[in-house]
Amino acid sequence: LQAFVQNLRYSFLYQEQDGGFFLQPPEELLENPDISLASEADLASGVAFFACSLGKSLITLNSSIWYNNAEETSIYRDEIQSFQTNIQQTLEYLKNKRSLLEMADQHAPNRLLFDALAFYTLGKYLNNDEACEIGINFLNLSLHLIDETQGYFIEGGGWDSSYNGVALKLGLEMYSILPNSEYKKIKCYKLIRAMEWQR
């Protein structure tokens, strides 16, 4: 918990006014002519990856009786609460980059699932229904990229057993936090297919 709070402190020191984050690549990368500078889509994707981890952590903490009630966690609860504006700005940044992420990640189900978890978990933490709905939309986009015959996630136009495993792991994380519904049952079947293929 202490390490998590330390990571929040460090990360939000580099948050910019639009809710994104300052990127300073190592000099050796900047001087390498074979490596392109990060695009706007790369930056948005990086924030989605960060927000995915952030959101999962926050809703996990919120579900903990110990975290919410123990005297020894009160100092951490207060400090995490102090970052509320930063967390909201992170979500607003992602909302503003939604179309860009949909376009950039359209052939990468694992990235669409990072997007899904970022929106859904931050939306759940901040009680933002719109963000949760956007997260579900990204989940649907990723599941449309499952091969109907064999069941694997189609990554970059074909199959890749490593990326199928990544997408499956993220899909199961998303499944674990969705409320029980007929929709959840249908999505579970698709994940089972991907799991059977991976096996």
C-alpha positions in Angstrom: 0.0 0.0 0.0 2.9 2.3 0.8 4.5 1.5 -2.5 1.2 2.2 -4.3 0.9 5.6 -2.8 4.6 6.4 -3.6 3.9 5.5 -7.2 0.9 7.8 -7.3 3.0 10.7 -5.9 5.6 10.1 -8.5 3.2 9.6 -11.4 1.1 12.7 -10.8 4.1 14.9 -10.5 4.3 14.5 -14.3 0.7 15.0 -15.1 0.0 17.8 -17.6 -2.9 20.2 -17.7 -4.9 18.1 -20.2 -4.7 15.1 -17.9 -2.0 13.3 -19.9 1.6 12.8 -18.7 5.0 14.2 -19.6 7.2 11.8 -21.5 10.9 12.0 -21.4 12.5 9.2 -23.5 16.1 8.2 -22.7 18.7 10.1 -24.7 19.9 6.9 -26.5 16.4 6.5 -27.9 16.1 10.1 -29.0 19.5 9.8 -30.8 18.6 6.6 -32.6 17.4 7.3 -36.1 15.6 4.0 -36.4 13.3 4.8 -33.5 10.4 7.2 -34.1 9.2 9.7 -31.6 6.0 8.7 -29.7 2.9 9.7 -31.6 -0.3 11.2 -30.1 -1.8 7.7 -30.2 1.2 6.2 -28.5 0.9 8.8 -25.7 -2.8 8.1 -25.3 -2.2 4.3 -25.2 0.4 4.8 -22.6 -2.0 6.7 -20.4 -4.6 3.9 -20.9 -2.1 1.3 -19.7 -1.4 3.4 -16.6 -5.1 4.1 -16.0 -5.8 0.4 -16.3 -3.5 -0.5 -13.5 -4.6 2.6 -11.5 -8.3 1.8 -11.8 -7.9 -1.9 -10.9 -5.9 -1.0 -7.9 -8.4 1.6 -6.7 -11.5 -0.6 -7.0 -9.6 -3.4 -5.3 -8.7 -1.2 -2.4 -12.3 0.1 -2.2 -13.5 -3.5 -1.8 -11.2 -4.2 1.1 -12.7 -4.1 4.6 -9.3 -3.7 6.1 -8.3 -0.8 3.8 -11.6 1.0 4.5 -11.7 0.6 8.2 -8.2 -0.1 9.7 -6.6 2.7 11.7 -3.2 2.0 10.1 -4.6 2.6 6.6 -6.2 6.0 7.3 -3.2 8.0 6.4 -3.1 6.2 3.0 -6.8 6.6 2.4 -6.4 10.4 3.0 -3.5 10.7 0.6 -5.2 8.7 -2.1 -8.3 10.9 -1.7 -6.0 13.9 -2.2 -5.3 12.6 -5.7 -9.0 12.6 -6.7 -8.7 15.6 -9.0 -5.7 14.0 -10.7 -7.6 10.7 -11.2 -10.6 12.6 -12.7 -8.3 14.5 -15.0 -6.8 11.2 -16.2 -10.2 9.9 -17.0 -11.2 13.2 -18.8 -8.0 12.9 -20.9 -8.9 9.4 -22.0 -12.5 10.5 -22.8 -11.0 13.1 -25.1 -8.8 10.5 -26.8 -11.5 7.9 -27.1 -11.8 8.1 -30.9 -8.0 8.1 -31.3 -7.8 5.0 -29.2 -10.6 3.2 -31.1 -8.8 3.9 -34.4 -5.2 3.2 -33.2 -6.1 0.0 -31.4 -8.8 -1.4 -33.8 -6.6 -4.4 -34.8 -5.2 -5.1 -31.3 -7.7 -6.8 -29.0 -5.2 -6.8 -26.1 -4.9 -2.9 -26.3 -8.7 -2.6 -26.6 -9.0 -4.5 -23.4 -6.5 -2.3 -21.7 -8.7 0.6 -22.9 -11.8 -1.2 -21.6 -10.4 -1.7 -18.2 -9.1 1.8 -18.0 -12.4 3.4 -18.7 -14.5 0.9 -16.8 -12.5 0.8 -13.6 -11.9 4.5 -13.3 -15.6 5.0 -14.1 -16.6 2.6 -11.4 -14.2 4.3 -8.9 -15.5 7.8 -9.8 -19.1 6.7 -10.2 -19.0 7.9 -13.8 -21.6 5.9 -15.7 -20.5 7.3 -19.1 -17.0 6.0 -18.6 -18.3 2.6 -17.7 -20.3 2.5 -20.8 -17.3 3.5 -22.9 -15.4 0.7 -21.2 -18.1 -1.8 -22.2 -17.9 -0.5 -25.8 -14.1 -1.2 -25.9 -14.8 -4.7 -24.5 -17.3 -5.3 -27.3 -14.8 -4.1 -29.9 -12.2 -6.5 -28.6 -14.6 -9.5 -28.5 -15.6 -8.8 -32.1 -11.9 -9.7 -32.9 -12.3 -13.3 -31.8 -12.1 -15.8 -34.6 -15.6 -17.4 -34.8 -14.3 -20.8 -35.9 -11.4 -21.4 -33.6 -12.0 -18.9 -30.8 -8.7 -17.0 -30.6 -8.3 -13.3 -30.4 -7.2 -12.0 -33.9 -4.2 -9.8 -33.2 -3.0 -7.7 -36.1 -5.0 -9.7 -38.6 -3.8 -13.2 -37.5 -3.2 -15.4 -34.5 -0.5 -14.9 -32.0 -0.5 -17.3 -29.0 1.3 -14.8 -26.8 -1.1 -11.9 -27.5 -4.1 -14.3 -27.2 -2.9 -15.1 -23.7 -2.5 -11.3 -22.8 -6.0 -10.6 -24.2 -7.5 -13.5 -22.4 -5.9 -12.4 -19.1 -7.3 -8.9 -19.5 -10.7 -10.2 -20.6 -10.9 -12.4 -17.5 -10.1 -9.3 -15.3 -12.8 -7.4 -17.0 -15.2 -10.3 -16.5 -14.4 -10.5 -12.8 -15.6 -6.9 -12.2 -18.7 -6.9 -14.4 -22.1 -7.2 -12.6 -23.9 -10.5 -13.1 -26.1 -10.3 -16.2 -27.0 -12.2 -19.3 -24.5 -10.0 -21.1 -21.8 -11.3 -18.8 -22.7 -14.9 -19.5 -22.5 -14.3 -23.3 -19.1 -12.7 -22.9 -17.9 -15.5 -20.7 -18.6 -18.0 -23.5 -16.3 -16.1 -25.8 -13.5 -16.0 -23.3 -13.9 -19.8 -22.7 -13.4 -20.3 -26.4 -10.2 -18.2 -26.3 -9.1 -20.2 -23.3 -9.7 -23.5 -25.0 -7.7 -22.4 -28.1 -4.8 -21.3 -25.9 -4.8 -24.6 -24.1 
